[in-house]
Amino acid sequence: MIATLIVAWIVFIILWKLLKATLKSAFIIAAIIILLNISFGITPQDIWLRIMHFTQTLSNIQSGK
């Protein structure tokens, strides 16, 4: 019984740290997107299109086109 509680506690701590890191990253990304939108008028769609274009470029470079 005690071993089960110890394992459950360890799993809980690992999941809590993972959730905390994920939420921290999400808030930072959201803040950056909001600042870009307010400061420069860059929308999330603009950022997404740039990311998609960048991945296509990388794919073309990798395939030698």
C-alpha positions, 0 to 999 in steps of 0.5 A: 500500500505504501509503495503504491502511494509513493509511486502515485505521488511521484507520478503526480509530481511529474505530471504537475511539473509537466502541466506547469511547464506547458502552461508557462510556455502557452502564456509566453507564446500568447503574450508574444502574439498579443504584443506583436499584434498590438505593436506591429499589427501582425496577426496569428494568421500571418505568423502561421503562414510564415511558419508554413512557408518556412517548413515548405522551404526546409522541405524543399532544401532537404529534398534538393529542389 
